[in-house]
């Protein structure tokens, strides 16, 4: 398992459009991707748009992205870079 932490910098957080793009990015990888708020223990599937939208991932929220599988490191690094690139 590989994981990294990233802070959401987008002023509107991970709202519908970027959440949809995030899920599409996750689907490009074979690894199982999980996301969680750092200060909360609940993890959810990175392929679930419903979970992303209902988790309240607002600006300045620190999230942990983890993956397990044959392309886990590439998946996590790509998703972290995506989250960092969001400027709305």
PENORDA-V801240 format. One record per backbone hydrogen bond with DSSP energy under -1.0 kcal/mol. CO is the residue of the C=O (numbers start at 1). NH is the residue of the N-H. Records with the same first field share a line. If there is no record, write none. Layout:
CO->NH / NH
This chain:
2->67
4->65
6->63
8->60
10->13
13->15
15->19
16->20
17->21
18->22
19->23
20->24
21->25
22->26
23->27
25->28
26->29
32->68
33->46
34->66
35->44
36->64
37->40
44->35
45->48
48->52
49->53
50->54
56->58
57->14
58->61
61->8
62->38
63->6
64->36
65->4
66->34
67->2
68->32
69->72
71->75
72->76
73->77
74->78
75->79
76->80
77->81
78->82
79->83
80->84
81->85
